[in-house]
C-alpha cells in the first residue's frame, strides 16, 4: 500500500476488508464518502490534519445542520479510515495523527411505560380493531427486541423457551428467553396459520402506532415511540436487578455503555438501594 494513498483508495480498501462484511456497512461507506466529497477523494490521506477535521465538523454542523449523533457517525467512519491508514507500511501523517473530537450528545432515552400506560396501550389497540398489533406491543415489551427483529422472526426461529434473532443490527445471532405471556400469544398466532409471527411491514406498524398514540392522548409525548417498548423492557430488567452484562447480551448491545444509557433509577429506588447498603 503506497504511503501516498488517496482518500478514495482508503475507502475502497476499508470497504473491501470490513464494511462489506457488515450489515450496516453501506451506511458506513456513505458516511465516509461525505467526507471524501467535501475534501476531495483524490487528495492524499497523509495530508489530513486535526484542523481539517475541525473544518469538516463545522461544515456538518453549520452548513448541513446535522444533529450531534449524525455528525458523530460521519466522524466514526473517518476515524476508521485514519486507523486503517496508520496500519499501512511506510505510511505517516504529514502533520501527526489527526485527532477527532466527537459531539457531546445525550442518548439516554427517558420514556418508559408504566403498567397503567401499558394496559391502556394494549386495550386501546384492541378497541380500535388492531389486536394483531397489540400482540406485537406485548412481544416488544416482554422480549426487548428491535422492531425490525420482531418483523423478521420466522416460526423456525421460535422454540419452547427461546426466540432466535438472526443477522441482527450487530451482525450476530441472538437467543432471547420467552415466558408465559409471550409463549401464549405466539402459540395462538401460529394456530391461526400466520406465515410468520408478525407478518407486517414497518410502515403498517408505524401507522397503527400513530393512530393508537393519538387516541390515548400521547401524541405530544415525543419520546413515546415504538422503541420505547424496547426501552421499557430493558429498564424493567435493570430495575429487577438482572445483571447488566446479562441484559446487554439479551438485547444485543455491542457496548455495555449502550445498556447503561437505559438505566435511570427513580429517587425512591436510589433511597432504597443506599438504605439497604448502609443498614
BELZIBEL-V446263 format. One record per pair of residues at least 12 apart in sequence whose C-alpha atoms are under 6 Angstrom apart, sorted by sequence separation. I is the first residue (numbers start at 1). J is the second residue. D is the distance in Angstrom with one decimal. If there is no record, write none. Layout:
i & j & d
I & J & D
I & J & D
This chain:
i & j & d
122 & 134 & 5.3
163 & 175 & 5.7
163 & 176 & 5.5
162 & 176 & 5.4
162 & 177 & 4.3
161 & 177 & 5.6
162 & 178 & 5.3
161 & 178 & 5.4
235 & 262 & 5.9
235 & 263 & 5.9
72 & 102 & 5.8
8 & 41 & 4.8
7 & 41 & 5.1
68 & 103 & 5.4
6 & 42 & 5.3
6 & 43 & 5.4
68 & 105 & 5.9
6 & 44 & 4.2
7 & 45 & 5.4
5 & 44 & 5.6
6 & 45 & 5.2
4 & 44 & 5.5
155 & 196 & 5.6
154 & 196 & 5.1
31 & 74 & 4.8
32 & 77 & 5.3
32 & 78 & 5.8
46 & 93 & 4.4
47 & 94 & 5.7
151 & 198 & 5.4
46 & 94 & 5.5
50 & 98 & 4.4
28 & 77 & 5.9
49 & 98 & 4.8
50 & 99 & 5.2
176 & 250 & 5.7
144 & 230 & 4.3
3 & 90 & 5.8
3 & 91 & 4.5
141 & 229 & 4.9
140 & 229 & 5.8
141 & 230 & 5.7
144 & 233 & 5.1
140 & 230 & 5.8
142 & 233 & 5.9
141 & 233 & 5.1
111 & 223 & 5.8
113 & 232 & 5.9
112 & 232 & 4.7
23 & 171 & 5.9
108 & 261 & 5.0
